[in-house]
Amino acid sequence: MNRTLFTSESVTEGHPDKIADQISDSVLDHLLSQDPRSRVGCETLVTTGVAVVAGEITTTAYAHVPDVVRGTLRRIGYTNAAYGIDAATCAVLTSLDRQSPDIAMGVDTGGAGDQGMMFGYASDETEELMPAPLVFAHRLTRRLAEVRKSGELPWLRPDGKSQVTVEYEGAKPVRIHTVVVSAQHDENIGQEDLIGAIKAHVVDPVLPAELYDARDCVLHINPTGRFVIGGPHGDAGLTGRKIIVDTYGGAGRHGGGAFSGKDATKVDRSASYAARWAAKNVVAAGMAARCEIQLAYAIGVAHPVSVHVDTFGTARGVSDAGVAKAVQEVMDFRPQAIIDRLGLRNPIFTPTAAYGHFGRHAEIRVPDVAPTQEPVWFFPWERTDVADDLRRAAGL
């Protein structure tokens, strides 16, 4: 078979765009914890010393936005003015209005909050049923945050990126070919010490031994030689600017709509989750090795205008049309049905805003946005709870 290379990237929670995503989703969760029917479209801009929160919100709840912003920055680790933004002293500007009644008119009757197409994807190449390059890239950025917060590498700062190139033989990952890690750091750490520490404490511990051979992998650690200025001081951050990091690392298609800061009446978010849930169940059911599902909606209309399934020639015992028929028989893709089935009125969204919205099957505690409510411990769209139903519907 021909061997090919495919690359995906990830960024840490301290990356400026991810800060913006986390602030937007923290505002959303604060409101949902008080009013589960809040309609939220919240956008954030962060730059040196300033956070700007804008959007359209209709709710009976209240969130003191400056407190949400400062709490998010503090949790990430922006607590030092030398980093360019400090949770205690940064300026917070807000410009919030109500949701348009023209949109609400269609959503109130159960229709989609916007038009557009959304994609879900799954692949059997990893345990998470996600593309291997993205899984490994997320592991690296999560590890950067862990060793920074634990004090294991105290000279790390919050911003950082990773990139992993995997060599495939056909559709099977056979080798990690190249790894890139860029980690923001204090001025007092030398390049040689930094490279050795990142390799020993970040790269080597998290990459699978069956695919990663340190002697045979091209490794680039802080390839410019210096990464002191970063975060919002180095680049402005905006909500929704890391949509490929959020989804499938480029291996699956994307409809173009971002997730963070949007409540689940907005199908950019809820239908993307439903499409992932459907695609993952198809693969978990053994009906295909890879599956991509597209849903498309018209604003104010409940049922999707189309459902498209592509298994890339990997379907087993059933055609793509048969998979599509089974998916539509078992799953209800109306926005209200998605919200009810996946529990999307719960304040579960802040943890999605860093390290990807998909493939996170481990238990993840929701930040303490609602002390009076029980925390939600999972991403419901990652369940494989209808795999058997799909097999039966397909006659397998």
C-alpha positions in Angstrom: 0.0 0.0 0.0 1.0 3.6 -0.5 2.1 5.4 2.6 0.8 8.9 3.2 1.2 11.7 5.8 -1.5 13.6 7.6 -1.1 16.4 10.1 -3.3 18.0 12.8 -2.7 20.6 15.4 -3.9 21.5 18.8 -3.5 24.6 21.1 -3.4 24.9 24.9 -6.2 26.5 27.0 -3.9 29.6 27.2 -3.9 30.2 23.5 -5.6 33.6 22.8 -8.4 32.1 20.7 -9.1 29.4 23.2 -9.2 32.0 26.0 -12.0 33.7 24.0 -13.8 30.4 23.5 -13.6 29.6 27.2 -14.9 33.0 28.3 -17.9 32.7 25.8 -18.8 29.2 27.1 -18.4 30.3 30.7 -20.9 33.1 30.2 -23.2 30.5 28.5 -22.9 28.0 31.4 -23.4 30.7 34.1 -26.7 31.6 32.4 -27.8 28.0 31.7 -27.2 27.1 35.4 -29.9 29.6 36.3 -32.2 29.6 33.3 -31.8 26.4 31.1 -33.8 28.1 28.3 -31.4 31.0 27.9 -30.8 32.0 24.3 -27.1 32.9 24.1 -24.9 34.1 21.3 -21.8 35.4 23.1 -18.5 36.5 21.3 -15.3 37.4 23.0 -12.2 39.3 21.9 -9.0 39.3 24.0 -5.9 41.4 23.5 -3.2 43.0 25.7 -4.9 43.9 29.0 -8.4 43.9 27.6 -11.3 41.5 27.1 -14.4 42.5 25.1 -17.6 40.5 25.4 -20.4 41.1 22.9 -23.5 39.4 21.5 -27.2 38.7 21.8 -28.6 37.1 24.9 -32.2 36.6 26.0 -32.5 35.1 29.5 -34.1 35.5 33.0 -30.7 34.8 34.5 -27.8 37.2 35.4 -24.1 36.8 35.0 -21.7 39.5 36.1 -19.6 39.3 33.0 -16.4 40.8 34.5 -16.4 38.2 37.2 -16.8 35.4 34.6 -13.9 36.8 32.5 -11.6 37.2 35.5 -12.5 33.8 36.8 -11.7 32.2 33.4 -8.4 34.0 33.1 -7.5 33.0 36.7 -8.3 29.3 36.1 -6.2 29.2 32.9 -3.3 30.8 34.7 -3.2 34.5 33.5 -2.4 35.9 37.0 0.7 37.8 36.2 0.8 41.2 34.5 4.1 40.1 32.7 2.0 37.7 30.6 0.2 40.7 29.0 -3.2 40.1 30.6 -3.9 39.7 34.3 -7.2 38.4 35.7 -7.0 40.9 38.6 -6.3 44.0 36.6 -7.5 43.6 33.0 -10.2 45.8 31.5 -13.5 44.1 30.7 -15.9 45.7 28.2 -19.3 44.4 27.4 -21.9 45.1 24.7 -24.8 42.7 25.0 -28.3 42.9 23.5 -31.4 40.7 23.2 -31.8 38.0 20.6 -33.6 39.2 17.5 -37.4 38.5 17.8 -37.3 37.5 14.1 -35.0 34.5 15.0 -36.9 33.7 18.2 -40.1 33.4 16.3 -38.8 30.4 14.4 -36.9 28.9 17.3 -39.8 29.1 19.8 -41.8 26.6 17.6 -39.0 24.1 17.6 -37.2 25.2 14.4 -33.5 25.5 13.8 -31.9 28.8 14.9 -30.1 29.2 11.6 -29.6 27.7 8.2 -26.4 25.8 7.4 -24.7 22.4 7.2 -23.0 20.6 10.0 -20.7 17.5 9.9 -20.0 14.7 12.2 -17.1 12.2 11.8 -15.7 9.1 13.3 -12.9 6.6 12.5 -11.9 3.3 14.1 -8.2 4.2 14.0 -8.1 5.1 17.7 -9.9 4.1 20.9 -11.7 7.4 20.9 -12.9 6.8 17.3 -11.2 10.0 16.3 -8.3 10.8 13.8 -5.0 9.8 15.3 -3.0 13.0 14.6 -5.6 15.1 16.4 -5.8 12.7 19.4 -2.0 12.9 19.8 -1.9 16.7 19.3 -4.5 17.2 22.1 -2.6 14.9 24.4 0.5 17.1 24.0 -1.3 20.4 24.7 -3.1 18.9 27.7 0.2 17.7 29.0 1.7 21.2 28.6 -1.0 22.6 30.8 -0.6 19.7 33.4 3.1 20.2 33.9 2.7 23.9 34.1 -0.1 23.9 36.7 1.5 21.1 38.8 4.8 23.0 39.0 6.7 20.2 37.3 7.9 22.7 34.7 7.3 26.0 36.6 8.9 28.2 33.9 6.1 27.4 31.4 3.5 30.1 30.6 -0.1 29.4 29.5 0.2 29.7 25.7 1.3 26.8 23.5 0.6 24.7 20.4 1.3 21.2 19.2 1.3 19.6 15.8 1.5 15.9 14.9 2.1 14.2 11.6 1.1 10.6 11.3 2.2 8.2 8.6 -0.5 6.0 7.3 -0.4 2.7 5.4 -3.8 2.9 3.7 -6.1 4.0 6.4 -4.0 2.5 9.3 -1.7 4.7 11.4 1.8 3.1 11.4 4.2 5.8 12.7 4.3 9.2 14.2 6.5 11.0 11.7 6.9 14.5 13.0 6.0 16.3 16.2 6.0 20.1 16.7 5.6 21.7 20.2 5.7 25.4 20.8 5.6 26.3 24.5 5.5 29.8 25.9 8.1 30.2 28.6 9.8 32.5 31.1 12.9 34.4 30.0 15.3 32.6 32.4 15.1 29.2 30.7 17.7 28.3 28.0 16.7 26.7 24.7 18.7 23.5 25.3 17.2 23.0 28.8 13.7 23.8 27.4 14.0 21.2 24.6 15.2 18.5 26.9 12.5 19.2 29.5 9.7 19.3 27.0 10.8 16.1 25.4 11.2 14.3 28.7 8.1 15.6 30.5 5.7 16.3 27.7 6.4 14.4 24.4 7.8 11.0 25.5 5.2 10.3 28.2 2.0 10.8 26.2 2.7 9.4 22.7 2.0 5.7 22.2 5.1 3.5 22.1 3.8 1.4 19.3 3.8 4.5 17.0 6.4 6.8 18.5 10.1 6.1 18.2 12.1 9.0 19.5 15.1 7.9 17.4 13.0 8.0 14.2 10.7 10.9 14.8 11.4 14.4 13.5 11.0 16.6 16.6 10.7 20.5 16.5 10.5 22.1 20.0 10.2 25.9 19.9 11.7 26.0 16.5 12.0 29.8 16.5 14.3 29.6 19.5 12.2 31.9 21.8 8.5 32.1 22.8 8.3 34.5 25.7 5.6 36.9 24.4 2.4 35.0 23.9 -1.2 34.8 24.8 -3.3 37.9 24.1 -0.2 40.0 24.4 1.3 38.2 21.4 -1.9 37.8 19.3 -5.5 39.0 19.7 -7.9 36.1 20.4 -11.4 35.6 19.0 -14.2 33.2 19.7 -14.6 30.6 17.0 -11.2 30.9 15.3 -10.0 27.3 16.1 -12.9 25.3 14.6 -10.6 22.6 13.1 -8.9 22.1 16.4 -12.4 21.9 18.0 -13.5 19.1 15.6 -11.5 16.6 13.6 -8.1 18.2 12.9 -9.0 18.5 9.2 -9.7 14.8 8.7 -13.4 15.4 8.5 -15.2 18.3 6.8 -16.5 21.3 8.6 -19.6 23.4 7.9 -18.0 26.6 9.0 -20.0 27.4 12.1 -18.2 27.8 15.4 -19.5 26.3 18.7 -18.5 28.3 21.7 -20.8 30.9 23.2 -23.9 29.4 21.5 -26.8 27.7 23.2 -28.1 24.5 21.7 -31.0 26.1 19.8 -28.2 27.1 17.4 -27.7 24.1 15.2 -24.1 25.1 14.5 -23.5 23.5 17.9 -26.3 21.0 18.6 -26.5 19.5 15.1 -22.7 19.1 15.0 -22.9 17.2 18.3 -25.7 15.1 16.9 -23.8 14.3 13.7 -20.8 13.2 15.7 -23.0 11.1 18.0 -24.5 9.5 14.9 -21.2 8.9 13.1 -19.6 7.5 16.2 -22.5 5.0 16.7 -22.2 3.9 13.1 -18.5 3.1 13.6 -19.0 1.6 17.1 -21.7 -0.7 15.6 -19.1 -2.0 13.1 -21.2 -0.8 10.2 -18.1 1.2 8.8 -14.5 1.9 9.6 -15.0 5.6 8.8 -18.2 7.6 8.7 -19.0 11.2 8.0 -22.6 12.5 8.4 -23.8 15.9 7.1 -27.0 17.5 8.4 -28.4 20.6 6.8 -31.1 23.0 8.1 -33.3 25.9 7.1 -33.9 28.6 9.7 -37.1 28.1 11.6 -37.7 24.6 10.2 -37.4 21.7 12.6 -36.5 18.7 10.3 -33.2 18.8 8.5 -33.5 19.5 4.8 -31.0 16.7 4.1 -29.0 13.9 5.8 -26.0 12.7 3.9 -23.8 9.7 4.8 -20.3 8.9 3.5 -18.4 5.9 4.7 -15.5 6.3 2.2 -16.0 2.8 0.9 -15.6 1.2 4.3 -19.3 0.2 4.9 -19.7 -3.4 6.0 -22.7 -5.4 5.0 -24.8 -2.3 4.1 -24.6 0.5 1.6 -24.2 4.2 2.5 -27.8 4.6 1.6 -28.7 1.8 4.0 -26.6 3.5 6.8 -28.4 6.8 6.1 -31.8 5.1 6.3 -30.9 3.4 9.6 -29.6 6.6 11.1 -32.7 8.5 10.2 -34.9 5.7 11.5 -33.2 5.5 14.9 -32.2 9.2 15.5 -34.3 12.3 15.6 -32.4 15.3 14.3 -34.9 18.0 15.1 -33.2 20.6 17.2 -35.5 20.2 20.2 -35.2 16.4 20.0 -31.3 16.7 20.0 -31.4 19.1 22.9 -33.6 16.7 24.9 -31.8 13.5 24.1 -28.3 14.9 24.7 -29.2 17.1 27.7 -28.0 20.3 26.0 -29.8 22.7 28.4 -27.3 21.7 31.2 -24.3 23.9 31.9 -21.7 21.4 30.4 -20.0 23.6 27.8 -17.0 25.3 29.3 -14.9 22.1 29.3 -15.5 21.7 25.6 -13.8 25.0 24.9 -10.3 23.6 25.1 -8.7 20.4 23.8 -11.6 19.5 21.4 -15.3 18.9 21.6 -15.1 15.3 20.4 -13.3 12.1 21.5 -13.4 13.1 25.1 -14.8 9.9 26.7 -13.1 10.3 30.0 -15.0 11.9 32.9 -14.6 15.6 32.9 -16.0 17.7 35.8 -17.8 20.8 34.8 -16.4 24.0 36.4 -18.3 25.1 39.5 -20.7 27.4 37.7 -23.7 26.2 39.5 -23.0 25.1 43.1 -26.6 24.2 43.7 -26.8 21.7 40.9 -25.3 18.3 40.4 -22.3 18.5 38.0 -22.6 16.7 34.6 -19.8 14.3 34.2 -19.7 13.5 30.5 -20.2 14.7 27.0 -23.4 13.0 26.0 -22.7 13.0 22.3 -19.8 10.7 22.9 -22.0 7.8 24.0 -22.4 4.8 21.8 -25.9 4.1 23.2 -27.7 3.5 19.9 -25.1 1.3 18.1 -27.2 -1.9 18.5 -30.4 -0.1 17.4 -28.6 1.0 14.2 -27.5 -2.5 13.4 -31.0 -3.8 13.8 -32.4 -1.0 11.7 -29.9 -1.8 9.0 -30.8 -5.5 9.1 -27.4 -6.6 10.5 
